[in-house]
Amino acid sequence: MKKIFKYILMGAVVIGVSSCKKYLDINTNPNNFTSSTPALVLPQAIVAAAASNVSFSQTLADISGARANAGGFGGFGDVVTYDFNTSTFAGLWTQSYDNANDFQYVINETSADPTAVFSTSIARIMKALVFERLVNQFNDVPYSDALKGVASLQPKYDKGPDIYKASIADLDKAIADIIAGQAAGTSKITAIPATADPLFGGTTVTAGVNGMDRWKQFAQTIKLRMLIKMAGVPAHSAYATAEFAKLSASIGFLTADAVVQPGYVQRDRPSPVYSALGFSATGTNVLTSRIPSKWIFSFYSGAKIIDPGRGSVIYRNFSSTTAPTPINQLGDESAGVPQVLAAGSTWNTSTANTNTIGIAKSPTQATPMLLLTESKFLQAEAVLRGYITTALTGGSSAEALYSQGITASFNYLYKDGTGAVPSTKNPTTDAATYLTANSVAGNIIGNNLTNWNEQRTQNPTTSVITTAVPTTEQRIERIITQKYIALNSIANDENYNEFRRTGYPAVVNNAANDPLSTFASRQSVSTHSDKLPTRVLYPQEEYNLNPVNAPAGINKFSSLIFWDLN
C-alpha cells in the first residue's frame, strides 16, 4: 500500500472545530487535469475521502455530544454558543467539492472506455458518498450543474432529496456495471491492483473475497443508509419502499470494516485519525482544548450504561480514581473544569506513537470509511421497521443484527493499529458480558438502553419495578443509542445526523444544567426545543460568488435537513 503515496502530494492535516485543510492537493478543475491520469487520481481521491470522514467527524464532535471544552482555555465562542457563521463550516464544503471533482474527473475520463468499468464504478460510488455527506449537513447543494469547471461557475442548487435519488441511481449503476464487468472477465476488463485501491484492494482476492465484491456491498450499504433516512419522510416513503425492494440478497451488505490503508507513515504521512485524536509525529498531544463530555462518558461509566470494556480502551485513565479521565459539559467554563491529562491524549491509552487498541490506535492505523458495526445497526433498523426482510441479512433477525452490531463495535475497538485483536481481548465474550451487566436486577436506565427483550418501568410512588416487552419504538431507541456509542469519536457527524432524524439518544429539553440529561451546551443560544443547532450554514463564498442560487434565509436553529422531521 505504501506505493500509493508515491503519487500523492501530501500536506499536513489540520482538523479543527471550524475548518480543515485539504488532505491532498489535487487539481480541483475536472477539465484541467493536465498532468494526471485516472489511475493516479482515483487512489488519491479515496484517501482524501477517508481524511474527509475524519474532518466531518471531528468538526461536528462538539455539536454531537462527543466532547466538551477543557479547562485552561478560554474564548470558545461559537463552539459553546452555537452562534456560528458562514465561515465556520466552509472547510467541509470546500474539501467535499474538491473530492467530488476528483471522482468526477475519473468518471469523465473512463466512462467511455468499457475496459475501465471498475474504475468508473468506484468513482461513482465514492461520489455518491461525498454528496450524501454534503446533503446531510447542508441539505440543498449544487449537484447537476456542479463539477463542470469553467462551464458552470454559478451552478444551481438541487434539492437534497433529489441529490439523494440521483446518488442512489449512481450506486445502482455502479453495482450493475461491476457485475457486468465481472461477467466479462479479466481478458476484457482492466484489473485494479491492490496498490491502486486503498479501500478494498481492487480486483485482488483477500480472505476469499474479491475486492470488487466488497465494493458492491459497500455501495449497497450506503444505499441502505440513505433509504432509511428517506423512508421516514412521507413525501419520499413510496420511493424508498420501491428502492428497498431492489436491494440484492446475493450482494448483501458490508461483512467487515471498510477502512482505508494507503500505507500511513508516522513522520510525514500519519493516519488522519491519529493526527486528530492522538499525538503529533514528535509526540505532542494534538488535542489539548477538548475533553470527553459528561454526556458521552455516562454511556461507559455506569451513570447510564456500564461499559468498562470499551471505555477503558477509548479513554485514558478510564478506571483511575487518582487521575481519572477529565470530563466536562460543553459550555461550562468555570474554574473547576479539568484540563487534559499531562500523560497525553485523552483518546489514547498508551504512549505517543506506539501501537495500541481503541480509537487512536497508532500513527499508521487505517482510517474508517464505514464500519461493520454501523452496517449491522442499519440492517437491524431496516428489518425491525419492515423495510427489508431477513433474506437480505443472511437470515439474521433484527435482534441478532442488533447484537452483532454491538459485538462488531467491540471488535473494531479491540483491533490495534495493524488490524489485529490481541489475544488478551475477546470481543464476543465482552459484548455478551456488557449486555448481561446492564440487565441485572434494579438497573433501569442501562437495561432500557441495552436489553432487546425487556423494558423496565419504576413506579415513582412505590418504587416497584415492572417489566414489559419493548415496543418497536423502544427497540429503535436501543438501536440508535447503541450505534451512537459505537460511532463515538469515529463518525460524530453520523451520530449528529441520526439524533436529528430520530431524537435518539433521548435528551431532556431545557435541562442545560444537567449534563446527563442533555448534551446541549450550557451557553447555547439556540432557539430550537433541544437547544441544539439543526444544521450548519453555507460558506460565505457561495453568497459572494453564486448569489443568485445560494439559498437565502437559512436559520441554523430552525432550518431542517429534508429527512429531519423533529
C-alpha positions in Angstrom: 0.0 0.0 0.0 2.9 2.4 0.5 3.3 2.7 -3.2 0.1 4.7 -3.3 1.8 7.6 -1.5 4.5 7.7 -4.2 2.0 9.7 -6.3 0.3 11.7 -3.6 1.5 15.2 -2.7 0.5 15.3 1.0 0.4 18.3 3.3 -0.2 18.5 7.0 -3.7 17.5 8.1 -5.2 20.2 10.3 -8.6 19.1 11.7 -10.2 21.7 13.9 -13.5 22.8 15.1 -14.2 25.4 12.5 -12.1 24.4 9.5 -10.0 21.7 8.0 -7.3 22.0 5.3 -7.2 19.7 2.3 -5.5 16.4 3.0 -4.4 16.1 -0.6 -3.5 18.8 -3.0 -5.2 17.7 -6.3 -6.2 20.0 -9.1 -9.9 20.7 -8.5 -10.9 21.6 -12.0 -12.1 18.4 -13.7 -11.4 20.0 -17.1 -7.8 20.8 -16.3 -6.1 17.7 -15.1 -3.1 18.3 -17.4 -0.6 16.1 -15.6 -2.8 13.4 -14.1 -4.5 10.2 -15.1 -7.4 8.3 -13.6 -5.1 5.6 -12.3 -3.2 8.2 -10.3 -6.2 10.4 -9.2 -8.6 7.6 -8.0 -6.5 6.2 -5.2 -5.6 9.8 -4.1 -9.3 10.7 -4.0 -10.2 7.6 -2.0 -7.5 8.6 0.6 -8.8 12.1 0.6 -12.4 10.9 1.2 -11.2 9.0 4.2 -9.5 12.1 5.6 -12.7 14.0 4.9 -14.6 11.4 7.0 -12.3 12.3 9.9 -12.8 16.0 9.2 -16.6 15.8 9.3 -16.4 13.7 12.5 -14.1 16.0 14.4 -15.7 19.2 13.2 -19.1 18.1 14.5 -17.8 16.4 17.6 -18.9 19.2 20.0 -22.3 19.5 18.4 -22.9 15.8 18.5 -22.1 15.5 22.3 -18.9 13.6 22.0 -16.7 16.2 23.6 -16.6 19.4 25.6 -14.2 22.3 26.2 -11.3 21.6 28.5 -10.1 23.7 31.4 -7.2 26.1 31.0 -8.6 27.6 27.8 -11.0 30.4 27.1 -12.6 32.1 24.1 -14.5 29.1 22.9 -17.1 31.5 21.3 -19.4 29.8 18.9 -18.2 26.4 19.9 -20.2 26.7 23.1 -22.9 29.2 22.0 -23.6 27.6 18.6 -23.8 31.1 17.2 -21.6 30.1 14.3 -21.4 31.9 11.0 -20.9 31.4 7.3 -17.2 30.7 7.7 -17.4 28.1 10.4 -18.0 25.0 8.3 -16.6 26.3 5.0 -13.8 23.8 5.2 -16.2 20.8 5.0 -17.8 22.3 1.9 -14.6 23.1 0.1 -12.9 19.8 0.7 -16.0 17.9 -0.3 -16.3 19.6 -3.6 -12.5 19.2 -4.2 -13.0 15.5 -3.5 -16.1 15.2 -5.7 -14.3 16.9 -8.5 -11.6 14.2 -8.4 -14.1 11.5 -8.7 -15.9 13.3 -11.5 -12.6 13.6 -13.3 -12.2 9.8 -13.1 -15.8 9.3 -14.3 -15.3 11.7 -17.2 -12.1 10.1 -18.3 -13.1 6.4 -18.0 -16.8 6.2 -18.7 -16.4 5.8 -22.5 -13.9 3.0 -22.0 -15.6 -0.3 -21.3 -12.4 -1.8 -20.1 -12.2 0.7 -17.3 -15.6 -0.1 -15.9 -14.2 -0.9 -12.4 -12.5 2.5 -12.1 -15.6 4.3 -13.3 -17.8 2.4 -10.8 -15.6 3.0 -7.9 -15.6 6.7 -8.7 -19.4 6.7 -8.9 -19.8 5.0 -5.5 -17.4 7.5 -3.9 -19.0 10.5 -5.5 -22.4 9.3 -4.1 -20.8 9.1 -0.6 -19.4 12.6 -0.9 -22.8 14.1 -1.8 -24.6 12.1 0.9 -22.3 13.7 3.4 -22.9 17.2 1.9 -26.7 16.9 1.9 -26.7 15.6 5.5 -25.2 18.9 6.7 -26.1 21.5 4.1 -29.3 20.0 2.5 -29.7 21.6 -0.9 -26.3 21.9 -2.7 -25.1 22.3 -6.3 -25.2 18.9 -7.9 -26.4 18.6 -11.5 -24.7 21.8 -12.5 -21.7 21.3 -10.4 -18.3 19.6 -11.2 -18.2 21.2 -14.7 -15.2 23.5 -14.2 -15.4 26.8 -16.1 -18.5 25.5 -17.9 -20.7 26.2 -14.8 -19.3 28.8 -12.5 -22.6 29.6 -10.8 -24.3 26.2 -10.5 -27.9 25.9 -9.5 -28.7 24.2 -6.1 -30.5 20.9 -6.3 -32.9 19.8 -3.6 -31.5 17.4 -1.0 -33.9 14.5 -1.7 -33.2 14.8 -5.5 -29.5 14.6 -4.8 -30.1 11.5 -2.7 -32.1 9.9 -5.5 -29.5 10.7 -8.1 -26.8 9.4 -5.9 -28.7 6.2 -5.3 -29.1 5.8 -9.1 -25.3 6.2 -9.3 -24.9 3.4 -6.7 -27.2 1.2 -8.7 -25.4 1.8 -11.9 -22.0 1.2 -10.3 -23.2 -2.1 -8.9 -24.7 -3.2 -12.2 -21.6 -2.2 -14.1 -19.3 -4.1 -11.7 -21.5 -7.2 -12.1 -21.2 -6.8 -15.9 -17.5 -6.3 -15.7 -17.0 -9.4 -13.6 -19.1 -11.4 -16.1 -17.0 -10.1 -19.0 -13.8 -11.4 -17.4 -10.3 -10.2 -16.9 -9.5 -10.5 -20.6 -11.8 -7.6 -21.4 -11.7 -5.6 -18.2 -8.7 -3.7 -16.8 -7.9 -5.1 -13.4 -7.3 -2.8 -10.5 -4.2 -3.8 -8.4 -4.3 -3.7 -4.7 -1.9 -0.8 -4.7 -4.4 1.3 -6.7 -7.3 0.7 -4.3 -6.5 1.5 -0.6 -10.1 0.7 0.5 -10.8 -2.8 -0.8 -7.8 -3.9 -2.8 -9.3 -3.6 -6.3 -9.7 -6.9 -8.1 -7.4 -8.7 -5.6 -8.9 -11.5 -3.6 -8.5 -11.0 0.1 -9.8 -13.5 2.7 -11.6 -15.3 -0.1 -13.5 -12.2 -1.3 -12.7 -10.2 -4.5 -12.3 -6.5 -3.7 -15.0 -5.6 -6.3 -17.5 -7.8 -4.4 -16.7 -5.7 -1.4 -17.3 -2.5 -3.4 -20.8 -3.8 -4.3 -21.5 -4.5 -0.6 -20.2 -1.0 0.3 -22.4 0.6 -2.3 -25.5 -1.3 -1.2 -24.8 -0.4 2.5 -24.5 3.3 1.6 -27.8 3.0 -0.3 -29.4 1.3 2.7 -28.3 4.2 4.9 -29.7 6.8 2.5 -33.0 4.9 2.1 -33.6 4.6 5.8 -33.3 8.4 6.1 -35.8 8.9 3.2 -38.3 6.2 4.4 -39.4 8.2 7.4 -40.3 11.2 5.3 -43.9 10.8 4.0 -43.1 12.5 0.7 -40.3 10.0 -0.1 -41.6 6.8 1.6 -43.0 5.4 -1.6 -39.8 5.9 -3.4 -37.8 4.3 -0.6 -40.2 1.3 -0.5 -39.6 0.7 -4.2 -35.8 1.0 -3.8 -35.7 -1.2 -0.7 -37.3 -3.9 -2.9 -34.4 -3.6 -5.4 -31.7 -4.4 -2.8 -29.9 -7.6 -3.7 -29.6 -10.5 -1.3 -26.8 -12.0 -3.4 -24.7 -8.9 -2.9 -25.7 -8.2 0.8 -24.1 -5.6 2.9 -20.7 -5.0 4.4 -19.3 -8.0 6.2 -16.2 -6.4 7.5 -15.0 -2.9 8.4 -14.4 -0.7 5.4 -11.1 1.1 6.2 -8.6 2.9 4.0 -5.0 2.0 4.3 -2.6 3.5 1.8 0.5 3.0 3.9 0.4 5.7 6.5 3.8 6.6 8.0 4.3 8.2 11.4 6.7 11.0 10.4 5.2 12.6 7.3 2.1 10.6 6.3 0.3 9.7 9.6 -3.3 8.4 9.8 -5.7 11.3 10.0 -7.4 9.6 12.9 -4.3 9.6 14.9 -3.4 13.1 13.8 -6.8 14.3 15.1 -7.0 12.3 18.4 -3.6 11.0 19.2 -0.2 12.6 19.0 1.9 14.5 16.5 4.9 12.9 14.9 7.1 14.4 17.6 4.9 13.1 20.4 2.9 16.2 21.2 -0.7 15.8 22.4 -2.7 17.2 19.4 -6.0 17.9 21.2 -5.5 19.8 24.4 -8.5 22.1 24.3 -11.1 19.3 24.4 -12.1 16.5 26.7 -14.9 14.0 26.6 -18.4 15.3 27.6 -20.0 14.1 30.7 -22.9 13.0 28.5 -20.9 10.7 26.3 -18.9 9.4 29.3 -22.1 8.3 31.0 -22.6 5.6 28.4 -19.5 3.9 29.7 -19.0 4.9 33.3 -22.3 3.4 34.7 -24.0 6.7 35.1 -26.3 5.4 32.3 -24.6 2.3 31.0 -21.9 0.1 32.4 -19.2 -0.4 29.7 -15.7 -0.7 31.1 -14.7 -2.9 28.1 -14.9 -0.1 25.6 -14.5 2.8 27.9 -11.1 1.6 29.1 -9.7 1.2 25.5 -11.1 4.6 24.3 -10.2 6.9 27.2 -7.0 7.4 29.0 -7.3 6.6 32.8 -10.9 5.5 32.4 -10.8 3.4 35.6 -8.4 5.6 37.6 -9.6 7.1 40.9 -6.5 9.2 41.4 -6.2 10.9 38.0 -9.4 10.0 36.2 -10.4 10.8 32.7 -11.2 14.5 32.6 -14.8 15.3 31.5 -17.0 18.3 31.3 -20.3 19.6 30.0 -19.9 21.8 26.9 -20.2 25.4 27.8 -19.1 25.1 31.4 -16.1 27.4 31.6 -16.0 27.6 35.4 -12.7 27.4 37.4 -13.2 23.8 38.3 -13.2 22.4 34.8 -10.4 19.8 34.5 -7.6 20.2 32.0 -6.3 17.4 29.8 -4.0 14.8 31.5 -0.3 15.5 31.4 0.3 12.0 30.2 -1.1 12.7 26.8 -4.1 12.5 24.6 -7.4 11.7 26.3 -8.4 9.5 23.4 -5.3 7.3 23.5 -4.4 4.8 26.3 -0.7 4.4 25.5 2.4 6.5 25.0 3.0 8.6 21.9 3.3 7.0 18.5 3.1 3.4 19.8 0.7 0.7 18.7 -2.4 0.2 20.9 -6.1 -0.5 20.7 -9.1 1.8 20.9 -9.9 4.7 18.5 -6.5 6.5 18.3 -4.5 3.3 17.8 -1.3 4.3 16.1 0.1 6.8 13.5 -0.1 4.0 10.9 -3.6 2.8 11.6 -6.2 2.6 8.8 -8.9 5.2 8.5 -12.6 4.1 8.9 -14.8 4.8 5.9 -17.8 2.8 7.1 -17.6 0.2 9.9 -19.3 -3.1 10.2 -21.0 -2.1 13.4 -22.9 0.7 11.5 -23.8 -1.7 8.8 -25.3 -4.1 11.3 -27.3 -1.4 13.1 -28.6 -0.1 9.8 -29.8 -3.6 8.9 -31.3 -4.1 12.4 -33.4 -0.9 12.0 -34.4 -1.8 8.4 -35.6 -5.3 9.5 -37.4 -4.0 12.6 -39.3 -1.4 10.7 -40.2 -3.9 7.9 -38.2 -2.1 5.2 -36.3 -5.2 4.3 -36.6 -8.9 5.1 -34.1 -11.3 6.6 -33.5 -12.6 3.2 -31.2 -9.6 2.7 -29.4 -10.2 6.0 -28.3 -13.8 5.7 -31.3 -14.8 7.8 -30.4 -12.6 10.8 -33.3 -11.2 12.7 -33.4 -7.6 14.0 -32.4 -8.8 17.4 -29.5 -10.8 16.1 -28.3 -7.9 13.9 -28.5 -5.6 17.0 -26.3 -8.0 19.0 -23.9 -8.4 16.0 -23.6 -4.6 15.8 -22.5 -4.4 19.5 -20.0 -7.2 19.0 -18.7 -5.5 15.9 -18.1 -2.3 17.8 -16.1 -4.2 20.4 -14.2 -5.9 17.7 -13.2 -2.7 15.9 -12.1 -1.0 19.2 -10.1 -4.1 20.2 -8.1 -4.0 17.0 -4.7 -2.5 17.2 -3.0 -0.3 14.5 -2.2 -3.3 12.4 -5.8 -4.5 12.5 -5.1 -7.4 14.8 -7.1 -8.2 18.0 -4.6 -9.0 20.9 -5.0 -12.5 22.4 -5.9 -10.8 25.7 -9.2 -9.4 24.2 -12.3 -11.3 23.2 -14.9 -9.1 21.5 -17.7 -11.7 21.5 -17.3 -12.5 25.2 -17.0 -8.9 26.3 -20.1 -7.9 24.2 -22.1 -10.6 26.0 -20.8 -9.5 29.3 -21.8 -6.0 28.5 -25.4 -7.0 27.8 -25.6 -9.1 30.9 -24.1 -6.4 33.2 -26.7 -3.9 32.1 -29.6 -6.3 32.6 -29.0 -7.0 36.2 -32.0 -6.6 38.6 -32.6 -3.0 39.6 -30.7 -1.4 36.6 -33.4 0.5 34.8 -31.6 3.0 32.6 -28.9 0.6 31.4 -31.4 -2.1 30.8 -33.7 0.0 28.8 -30.8 1.1 26.5 -29.3 -2.4 26.0 -31.8 -5.2 26.7 -33.7 -6.1 23.5 -36.3 -8.1 25.2 -37.2 -6.2 28.4 -38.4 -2.7 29.2 -38.4 -1.7 32.9 -40.6 0.9 34.5 -40.4 2.1 38.1 -43.5 3.4 39.9 -42.4 6.8 41.3 -44.6 6.4 44.4 -43.9 2.8 45.4 -40.5 2.3 43.6 -41.8 -1.1 42.3 -40.3 -2.1 39.0 -42.5 -3.7 36.4 -41.4 -5.2 33.1 -42.8 -5.5 29.6 -41.7 -6.4 26.1 -40.3 -3.3 24.5 -42.3 -1.6 21.8 -40.9 -1.2 18.3 -40.1 2.4 19.1 -38.3 1.4 22.3 -36.2 -1.0 20.3 -35.4 1.7 17.7 -34.1 3.8 20.7 -31.9 0.9 21.6 -30.5 0.5 18.1 -29.8 4.2 17.6 -28.3 4.6 21.1 -26.0 1.7 20.6 -25.0 3.0 17.2 -24.3 6.3 18.8 -22.0 4.6 21.3 -20.3 2.5 18.6 -19.6 5.6 16.4 -18.5 7.8 19.2 -15.4 9.8 18.1 -15.3 7.8 14.9 -18.3 9.2 13.0 -19.6 12.0 15.1 -21.3 13.6 12.1 -23.4 10.5 11.5 -24.4 10.5 15.2 -25.5 14.1 14.8 -27.5 13.1 11.7 -29.2 10.2 13.5 -30.0 12.3 16.6 -31.7 14.8 14.3 -33.6 12.1 12.4 -34.7 10.0 15.3 -34.3 12.1 18.5 -32.1 9.4 20.0 -30.2 9.1 22.2 -33.1 10.8 24.0 -32.4 14.2 25.7 -34.5 16.2 28.2 -35.2 19.6 26.8 -34.4 22.7 28.9 -32.1 20.7 31.1 -28.9 22.6 30.3 -27.5 22.3 33.8 -27.9 18.5 33.9 -25.1 17.0 31.8 -26.6 13.5 31.9 -30.0 14.7 30.5 -28.7 16.6 27.5 -25.5 17.3 25.6 -26.6 20.8 24.7 -24.1 23.5 25.7 -24.8 25.4 28.9 -24.2 28.6 26.9 -26.4 27.6 23.9 -28.3 30.4 22.2 -30.3 28.0 20.1 -34.0 28.6 19.9 -34.7 25.0 19.0 -36.6 22.9 21.5 -33.5 20.9 22.3 -31.2 23.9 22.4 -29.1 22.5 19.6 -28.4 23.6 16.1 -30.5 22.0 13.4 -27.9 22.4 10.6 -24.8 24.2 9.5 -24.6 27.3 7.3 -23.5 27.7 3.7 -20.0 29.2 3.2 -19.9 33.0 2.7 -18.1 32.4 -0.6 -21.3 30.9 -2.0 -23.2 34.1 -1.3 -20.3 36.1 -2.8 -19.7 34.1 -6.0 -23.1 32.4 -6.6 -25.6 34.9 -5.1 -28.4 34.1 -7.5 -28.5 30.4 -6.5 -27.3 30.2 -2.9 -30.3 29.7 -0.7 -31.2 32.8 1.4 -32.9 32.8 4.8 -31.2 29.8 6.3 -31.5 29.6 10.0 -29.2 27.3 12.0 -31.8 26.8 14.7 -34.9 26.2 12.6 -34.0 25.2 9.0 -34.0 21.4 8.7 -32.4 18.8 6.6 -35.1 17.2 4.4 -35.0 13.9 6.5 -35.3 15.7 9.8 -38.9 15.7 11.0 -38.1 16.8 14.5 
